[in-house]
Amino acid sequence: MKLSTALLARGFLVDLVDEEIYLTDNACLSQSKYSYNWRCHDDWGFLTATLRRLRLGTLIRTGESARPFRLSQPEQVLNEQKLTSLFTYQHVPSRPLYPDGADDPDVFRERLYGLKIPIAGLDSHVALLVKALSAVGCFTHSSCDGYQVDGPYGSPASLYVSLAGEISTEWARYLINQAISAGANLPDLFIAEHEDYSGTITTEEDVAATRLACTRRQAIELALFIYNNRFLLRQQRLQWINDFRSQAGVINETSVSVPAREPIRFRVRLSDRTGFMVEFTVSGFRELEADCRAVFTSWLLINPYGKREREWPDQHQLDELEEDRLHIEDALTALLAPDSGEPEDPDEYIRLHRKSLMLRGHAERLDRRRQRDLSPVLQIEITSPGQPARWRAPWGDCKPVRMRVVRTGANLHPDNWQFVFRRTALSGRKSATDSWLLLWMGFREAFRD
C-alpha cells in the first residue's frame, strides 16, 4: 500500500500533490476545549511521532494555510511490517464527546461540519470514519474499533461509532446507502437504533479474529467513500435536510433495515459512604438526569445522619436569619389589632413585611447552598432489570464511578446544579465528564454483552 493511502486510512487527512504528501487543514491542528488529555493533542504532533516511530522522516512547515505541513519523505510503498505498525496502537479507553445541540435539527442544518477530534483520541480502525462523518456534518460522540476475548478489557466488543441524535442517525443511514449504491461492500455494517432515536454504526457481536479484521476494513472502506466524496455529499446534504424535515422522520424505503428493538432500561443504584442506598429504573438519559437530581436534592432528608465530609461553615448565619425572620413575623402579628384586619401602623407593617420577605429569600438561598455543599459523593452502579442482579460500574470499569455536585459558581437552585461523574479507574482530565448522555452511553457500554 502507498504511504499516502495508508496514512489516510489511518485517519490522517493528507493530500498527495506531485508525489509529495501534505497534511491538510482538515486535520485537528490546534488545541481547543475539545482536545483530549493526550501526549500528542494535535494531529500534526501525533503524525510527527508516528513518522518517527516508523522511521519515515518528519513534518516540515510549508507556510500554506490549506496544506500547512509536508512530509519530509515523498510517496513510497509501505512494506507489510510498517503497515502493520502504523495501525498497531493501544486501545483508546472511552473518551466520548457530545457537542452541545448536536441532536438539534436546527444546529445540524446551520453547521456544515462536526468537531475536529484529535486522532490520538480515536481507535486506529475507526479514526477515519469518525473524521469523515464529521467532514460531512454527521455528529458522533463515541467510538471503538472492537477487540477480541483477549483484548484489553476482557469480554469481546464489536466495532461501533455512536451517532448524536435522530437527524445524524438518518444522515448516516443515507451515507451508508450511497456507499452501497456506489459499489462499497459493507455486509457487516448496519445502524442499530435506540429508544431516544439516536443510533450507532455497528457490527454483529461476532468478533472472531477474521470477522473483526473484515469489519474494520469495511469501516475504512465506508470512511474513504465519505471523505473522498465529501464535497458532493455536502451539496446533497442541503437537499437531504429539506427532505428530512418535510418527511418528519419517515424512513426511506431504501434504508438499511434493522429489527425492532425493545427500549433499553437500567436499574440504577446510588449509595453513599454509610452504605445507604436508593434504587430506581430509567429508560433514557433525560429520565436518568431527572431522577438523579431528585435523589440528590432529597438526600439530606432521607439520610440526615449520613457521614459528612465537614461541617457547613455558614450554618450559624442560616440559623440567625431564621431566628430574625421569626422575630419579624411575631412583630407583624403584634401589629395587627385583635378585632381588625387593618394594622395600627401601616408604614411599620409594610417595612416589617418587606424585611421578612428579604430575610426569607436570603435564608432560602443559603439553605440551597447548604443543600448543595453538603450533598454527598455517591457511587453509581447499574444492572439490567428482569435478570439476576449483576451490579456493574458504568463503562464496565473495574473501580467505582462516583457522581457529585460541583460546589462552585452561583447556580444554587437544584435545577441548575452541575454534576460531575468521575471514573476512578482512570486518572487526569479523561477521568471525568459532566454529560448525562455520555453517562448513559457508559451504561450501555457496561452491558454490551
N, C-alpha and C positions, 0 to 999 in steps of 0.2 A: 504494500500500500504506500502511496506517496505521502510525504510528510505533511503537506497542507491538508490533504483529505483526512489523515489520521488526527491531526490537531482539531479540525472542525468537528469530527465525530466525537472527540473527547469533550467538546464544549467550548473550545477557544474559537472565538468568532474572528476568523482570519480571511484574508483575500490573497489570491495569487495573481501577481502582476509581473509579466516578463520573467518568470522563474524566480521571482523574489516574493517572500511571504511576509505579509503585513498583518499586525493585529489592529483591528479597526476600532472606531469609536463606539461601535455597538456593544463592545465589551464593558464590563464594570471596571472603570479605570480610576476611580477615586473613592475614598471612604465616605460614608454617609451614615445617617442614623439607622439605615437598614443593613449596614455591614455586620458581618458576624465577627465574634471574638476569635479570630483565627490568626495563625502565624503570618500568613500572606493574605491580607484583607482583599487586595485588588487583583484583577485578572492578570495585569502585566507583571506584578510581583510573583504571582503563582506560576505564570508561564516561564519567567526567568528561572525560578527554582527548578521547574520541571526540565527545562532545556539543560540546565547544569547537571541535573541527575542523569540525564540520558546522554550527556556529553555531545550536545548538539549546538554549542555556541551560546549566544546570549541575545538580548534585545538591544537595539540601537534606536535612540530617539530620532525622528525624522523632521520634527517641526511642523508637520502637516496635521490639520485638525481631523480629517477623515481617516487617515492612516498614521496615527502618532508613533507607532513602533514598527521596526523592521527586524526580522531575524537575521543574525549575522551570517548564517549559512543558507544557501539557496535551496530550492526544491530538490528533493532526492527521494530515493526509495528507502523505506524503513525495513530493516530485517525483522524477522519474527520475534527475536528476543527484545528489541527495543519497542516494538509494537505492543507486546505483552506488558512490558514495563510501564509504558505510557498509561495503560488502563489499570495497572495494579496500584491501588490507592486504598488506604484504610477507609473502612466504612464510616460515614459521617453520621453520628447519632442525630436523632431528630432535632432539627433547628427550624421549626415551622415559622412562617412569617405570613400574616394575614393582612393585606393592605386595607386601610380604612375605606369603607364604602365600596370595596371591590365587588360585592354581590348586588350593588345598586345598579339597575339598568341605565340610569342617567349618568352615573360615573363611568360605566362601561362605554357608553356612547361618546362621552367627552374625551376620554383618554384613549389615544391611539396605541399606546404601548403599556406594558406592565412595568414592574420594577426590574432594575438591573441587579440580579442576585449574583454575588461573588461565586466563582466556580469552586473555590475552596470549601464552600458550604454545601456542595452538592455531590451525590454519589457519581462515580465515573460514568456509568452507562445511561444515566438519565439527565446528566447535566445539559446536554444539547437540547433535549426535548423540553426541559423547563425554560431554557433561554429562547428556544424557537417559539414556544407558545406565548411567551412574554412579548416577543418581537411582533406578533400579530394581534396583540391586545387580549390574550386569553389569560386570565388571572389564576395563579396557582398559589398554594400555601404550604405544601409539604410534599416530600417525595422520598423514594427509596428504590434502589435498583435490585433489591431482593438478596437473599442469602439462603444457604442450604442448612441442613441439620447441624453441621459442624461450623456454622457461621458464628459471628461474634456475640450473638445474643441467644444462643441455644436453639429454640424452635425455629423452623423454617418460615420464611416470609416471601410473599410474591412481590414482583415489581409493581410500583404504583406511582402515580402523580395525582395528588388531590386538587380538585378544582374549586374555585371560590364562587359559590352561588349558582343559581339555576342558569343564568344567562351565559356564564363562562362554560358551564357544562354542555349546554346546547351548541355553543360555538365550537367547542372541542369535538362534539359529535359530527358537526358539519365538516371540520377539518379532516377527521378520520375518513369520512365518506369520500371526500375529494381525493385523498391519497389513494384509497382503494380504487376509485374510478380511474386514476392515472396509472394504475398498474402496480401499486405497492402491495406486497404480500404480507398481510397483517392478521393471520388467522387466530392468534392468541391474544390480541389486544381487544378489549371491549370497555365500555363505560358502565360502571356499577353505580346505580343511583341510590340516594339515601332519603330519609324521611324529610329532610329540610330542603329538598330539591337540588342540593349540590350533588356532585358526582366525583368519580375517580377513574382515571385511565388506569386500568389494572390488567392482571392476567389471572389465570386459574391458580389454585393453591399448589399444583404440582410443580415443585421446584427441584426436580432431579437435575443433575449437572447439565445434561444435554438440553433439556427443556429450558432451563434458566438461561443458558447461553443463547438459545434461539429467541426467547422473548426479549432479551437485551438487544439483539441485532434488530429485531422488529421495532423496538423503541427508537433506535438510532435511525432506522430507515424512515420512520414517520417524521422524526425531527428534521432530517435532511430535506424531505419533501417540503415541510412547512417553511424552513428557513430559506431554502433556495427559491421558493415561490412567494416570499413574504410580501413583495411589492404588489403582485397580483391579488393575493389574499387580502391585503389591506383595502384594496379597491372593492373587492367583493364584500368585505365586512360592512361597509356603509349600507349597501342594499340589503344585506342579510339582517342588519339591525332593524330596518324598517319592516321587513317581512316578519321578523320575530315579534315585534310589538303588535303588528296587525293580527297575527295569528293567536296572540295571547297565550303562548305556551303550547300550541298544538304541535305535536311531534310529526315531523315529516315522515312519509311512508318509507323513504329510503334510509331512515335512521337505523343505527345499529341496534338490533333487537336484544333486549335483556329480559330475563324473567322477573316477574313482580316479586318484591321483597317485603317482608313484614317490617314495620318500624323497629328501629333498634332502641332497646331500653336497657338501662343500667340501674342497679341498686347501689346507692351511694351511702357510705358510712363516714361520718365526721366524728373525730374523737379528740379530746384534749389530754393534757399531761396526767390528769387524775384518772383517766380511763372512762370518763363519762362519754357516752355515745349518742348520736342521733342518726337515724336512717330514714331514707326516702328514695323514691323511684322517679327517674326522669327519662324523657324520650327526646331530648334535644338540648342544645347549648343554651338557648334562651330560658328554657324551663330550669336548667341547672343553675344559671345565674340567679333567677328569681328565688329559688328555694334556698340556695346558699346564703343569699343576702338576708332572707327571713331568719335563718338559723343564727347568723352572726348577730343580728340586731336583738335577738331574744336570749342569747346565751347567758348573759348576766342574770337573767330572771330564772331560767330553767336550771342553771347550775351556779347559784350565788356563792357557794363555798369552794369553788374551784381554786386551784393554786394560781396566784397572780405573780407575775414577774417582779412587780414592785407596787408600792402604794401610790395612789394617784396624788400628785403634789398639790392640786388645786381643790381638793375635797373641802378644805376649810372655807374657801371662798364660796363654793356652792352652798355649803351649809349656812353661811352668813346671809347669802342672798335669799335663801328660802325663809330664814328667820325674819329678815327685814320685810319680805313680802307678806308674811303672816301678820306682822305688826301693822302694816299699812291696811290690810284687809280688815283687821279689827277696828282700826280708826275709821275706815269707811262705814262700817256697820254702826259705829257710835254716832256718826254724823246724821244718820237717818233718824228722824223723830219716830217714836214708837207708834203713833197713830196716823202718820202722814207719809205719803210716798215721796214727798219733796224734802231734800236736805235743808238743815237750818242755814248752812253756809255753802251756797252752790259753788263759789270760786274755790273754796278749800276742798270741796268734794271733787271737782274736776282735776285740781292739782294732784290730789292723792290717787285718783283713778289713773291718771297718766303715769304717775310714778309706779303704780302697781303693774301696769302693762309693761313698762320698761324693765322692771325687775323680773317679771315673768319671762319676757323674751330673752334677757341675759341669762337667766337660770336655765332656760331650755337649751340655749346654745352651749352653755357649759356642760349640761347633762349629756348632750350629744357628743361633745368632745370626750367626756369621761367614758361614755359607752364605746367610742371608737378606740381610745387609748388603752382601755382595759380589755378589749376584745382579745381572746386568746389566739395563739397559733394552733391551728387544728390540722391534724393528719387526715388526709382523704384517701379512702380505699373504695374499690368498686368490685361488683360481682355481677354476673348475668342472672337476672330473675328467672325462676322456673327451673333452675338447675341446682344441684348441690352447691352450697356456698363455697366459692373459691375466691377469696378476697385477694385482690391484687392492687398494686400501686399503678396509677396512670402511666402510660408508656411502657408498662411491664417492667418498671425499674426494680432493681433488687433492693433498693433502700427507699425509705418513706418519701412521699411527696407531701409537702405541707403548704397550707394556704393561710394568709394573714391579711389584715387591713393595713394599708400604708398610713403611717401616723404623722405624715407631714402634709402641708398645704391647708387650704381653707375650706375644703369640702367636708363639712361637718355633718350634713344631713345623710342618713343612711343610704338614701337613693343615689347619692353622689360618691359614696365610698369607692376607693380604688383598691382592688385586690391584687396580690402577687402570689403566684404559685411557684414554689421552689422545689426542684428535683435534687434531693441531697446526694443522689448517685453521681451528679455532675458537679462541676465547680466553675467559678467565674460567672461572667455575664450570660453564658449559654445555659446556666442552670435555672434561670428564672424567666417567667413570662407573665403578662397581665391580660392575656386574651382568653376569654371564656371559650371561644370556638376552638382554639388550639388545645385547651384542656380537654374539651370533648373529643377532639381527634386523638388525644392521648388515651382516652378511654378505649376508643376503637382499636388503637394500636396495641393496647394491652391484651385485647381479646380477638386478635386477628385469626386465631385458630378456632 
